[in-house]
Amino acid sequence: MPGVSDSGGRDLNRMQMRRIWDALSGFISAGRFPHALFFYGGGETERKTLADHLAQALLCERSGALVACNECNSCRKAAGRIHPDIIYVKEMSDNGKYKVDVLREEIRRGSYLPNDGRLRIYVFAEADTMSEICQNTLLKFIEEPKSFNRFIFCGNFVFYFRGRNTRAFRRRL
């Protein structure tokens, strides 16, 4: 597990992070990594940090496990938050709220192959604030993903798309 700390340099709860990382590593070892993950609880910084580290590890060019080398081109881009295959959806909106038009555009782009890596990773911060219209817009995209698309949802609490329990891996921080 990488050293995970928030922007203030404080270490996050190591036991919780180890449990999450071990579970995700087990999926990789078994060759069945989930297409969607939902991290809830904890602080917003913890969730975003975990999503950033996970996206970086999944796109690392040198590692086959859930560990980023922090040296390859992909890792450097991911660490700088400029990797073209890591899409921070909420940050694309003008006012920091999810917009249906932005989501529809990302769904359209989601059918194209990734730019640099073997995967395209969508990060939805504060996904629990998404309106029902936005949830409905994303539902088919998430339930029937292309083989190269992965989704990371972060939020204060678990929510279900239109009351449906999707096949996403959920873990409380």
C-alpha positions as CSV (number, residue, x, y, z in Angstrom):
1,M,0.0,0.0,0.0
2,P,1.4,3.4,-0.8
3,G,2.0,6.0,1.9
4,V,-1.4,7.8,1.9
5,S,-1.6,11.2,3.4
6,D,-3.8,14.2,3.0
7,S,-2.8,17.5,1.7
8,G,-1.6,18.6,5.2
9,G,0.8,15.7,5.3
10,R,-1.1,13.8,8.0
11,D,-1.2,10.0,7.7
12,L,-4.7,8.6,7.3
13,N,-6.0,5.8,9.4
14,R,-3.5,3.1,8.4
15,M,-5.6,0.1,9.5
16,Q,-8.6,1.3,7.4
17,M,-6.5,2.0,4.4
18,R,-4.7,-1.4,4.7
19,R,-8.1,-3.2,4.8
20,I,-9.2,-1.4,1.7
21,W,-6.0,-1.8,-0.2
22,D,-5.8,-5.6,0.7
23,A,-9.4,-6.1,-0.6
24,L,-8.6,-4.3,-3.8
25,S,-5.3,-6.2,-4.2
26,G,-7.2,-9.5,-3.8
27,F,-9.5,-8.5,-6.7
28,I,-6.4,-7.9,-8.9
29,S,-4.8,-11.2,-7.8
30,A,-8.0,-13.1,-8.6
31,G,-8.2,-11.3,-12.0
32,R,-11.6,-9.8,-11.3
33,F,-11.2,-6.1,-10.4
34,P,-14.6,-4.4,-10.2
35,H,-15.5,-1.9,-12.8
36,A,-17.0,0.5,-10.2
37,L,-15.9,1.3,-6.7
38,F,-17.7,3.4,-4.1
39,F,-15.7,4.8,-1.1
40,Y,-17.9,6.5,1.6
41,G,-17.4,7.9,5.1
42,G,-14.2,9.4,6.4
43,G,-13.3,12.9,5.2
44,E,-13.5,14.3,1.7
45,T,-9.7,14.6,1.6
46,E,-9.3,10.9,2.5
47,R,-11.7,9.8,-0.2
48,K,-10.1,12.0,-2.9
49,T,-6.6,10.9,-1.8
50,L,-7.6,7.2,-2.0
51,A,-9.2,7.8,-5.4
52,D,-6.1,9.6,-6.7
53,H,-3.7,6.8,-5.5
54,L,-5.9,4.1,-6.8
55,A,-6.2,5.7,-10.3
56,Q,-2.5,6.2,-10.4
57,A,-1.8,2.5,-9.4
58,L,-4.3,1.2,-12.0
59,L,-2.6,3.2,-14.8
60,C,1.0,2.6,-13.8
61,E,3.1,1.4,-16.7
62,R,5.6,-0.6,-14.7
63,S,3.5,-2.3,-12.1
64,G,1.1,-5.2,-12.6
65,A,-0.1,-5.0,-9.0
66,L,-1.9,-2.3,-7.1
67,V,1.3,-0.3,-6.5
68,A,2.4,2.7,-8.4
69,C,6.1,3.1,-9.3
70,N,5.9,6.9,-9.1
71,E,8.5,7.1,-11.8
72,C,6.9,6.2,-15.1
73,N,5.3,8.8,-17.4
74,S,1.8,7.7,-16.4
75,C,2.5,7.9,-12.7
76,R,4.0,11.4,-13.1
77,K,0.9,12.6,-15.0
78,A,-1.5,11.0,-12.5
79,A,0.4,12.6,-9.6
80,G,0.1,16.0,-11.3
81,R,-3.6,15.4,-12.0
82,I,-3.0,15.8,-15.8
83,H,-3.3,12.3,-17.0
84,P,-5.8,12.3,-19.9
85,D,-7.3,8.9,-18.9
86,I,-8.2,10.1,-15.4
87,I,-11.4,12.2,-15.6
88,Y,-12.4,14.2,-12.6
89,V,-16.0,14.7,-13.6
90,K,-17.2,17.1,-11.0
91,E,-14.3,19.4,-11.6
92,M,-15.3,19.8,-15.2
93,S,-18.5,21.7,-14.2
94,D,-18.5,25.5,-13.8
95,N,-20.1,25.7,-10.3
96,G,-18.9,22.4,-8.9
97,K,-22.2,20.6,-9.3
98,Y,-22.8,17.7,-11.6
99,K,-24.5,18.7,-14.9
100,V,-26.3,16.4,-17.2
101,D,-24.7,17.9,-20.3
102,V,-21.2,17.3,-18.9
103,L,-22.2,13.7,-18.0
104,R,-23.6,13.1,-21.5
105,E,-20.4,14.3,-23.1
106,E,-18.3,12.0,-21.0
107,I,-20.6,9.1,-21.8
108,R,-20.1,9.8,-25.5
109,R,-16.3,10.0,-25.0
110,G,-16.4,6.8,-22.9
111,S,-16.9,4.7,-26.0
112,Y,-13.5,5.7,-27.4
113,L,-10.3,3.9,-26.4
114,P,-8.2,5.5,-23.7
115,N,-5.5,8.0,-24.8
116,D,-2.3,6.9,-22.9
117,G,-3.1,3.9,-20.8
118,R,-5.0,0.7,-21.0
119,L,-7.9,2.1,-18.9
120,R,-9.9,5.2,-18.5
121,I,-10.9,6.1,-15.0
122,Y,-13.8,8.3,-14.0
123,V,-13.6,9.9,-10.5
124,F,-16.9,11.2,-9.1
125,A,-16.1,13.2,-5.9
126,E,-19.1,13.8,-3.7
127,A,-21.2,11.5,-5.8
128,D,-23.9,11.4,-3.1
129,T,-24.8,15.0,-4.1
130,M,-25.7,14.0,-7.7
131,S,-29.3,14.7,-8.7
132,E,-31.6,11.9,-9.7
133,I,-31.5,13.2,-13.3
134,C,-27.7,12.9,-13.3
135,Q,-27.9,9.4,-11.8
136,N,-30.3,8.3,-14.4
137,T,-28.1,9.7,-17.1
138,L,-25.1,7.6,-15.8
139,L,-27.0,4.4,-15.0
140,K,-26.5,2.5,-18.3
141,F,-23.0,3.8,-18.7
142,I,-22.0,2.3,-15.4
143,E,-24.1,-0.9,-15.5
144,E,-22.8,-1.8,-19.1
145,P,-19.3,-0.5,-19.1
146,K,-16.7,-0.8,-21.9
147,S,-13.9,-3.2,-20.8
148,F,-11.5,-0.2,-20.5
149,N,-13.7,2.0,-18.3
150,R,-13.5,2.1,-14.5
151,F,-15.5,4.3,-12.1
152,I,-14.6,5.6,-8.7
153,F,-17.4,7.2,-6.7
154,C,-16.7,9.0,-3.4
155,G,-19.3,10.3,-1.0
156,N,-20.3,10.9,2.6
157,F,-22.8,8.0,2.5
158,V,-23.8,5.1,0.3
159,F,-26.4,6.0,-2.3
160,Y,-28.1,3.8,-4.9
161,F,-28.8,4.7,-8.5
162,R,-32.5,5.1,-8.6
163,G,-32.8,2.8,-5.6
164,R,-30.9,0.1,-7.4
165,N,-28.1,-1.8,-5.8
166,T,-25.4,-1.8,-8.5
167,R,-22.5,-4.2,-8.6
168,A,-20.1,-1.6,-7.4
169,F,-17.6,-2.6,-4.7
170,R,-18.4,-0.5,-1.6
171,R,-16.0,0.2,1.3
172,R,-16.4,2.5,4.2
173,L,-13.4,4.6,5.2
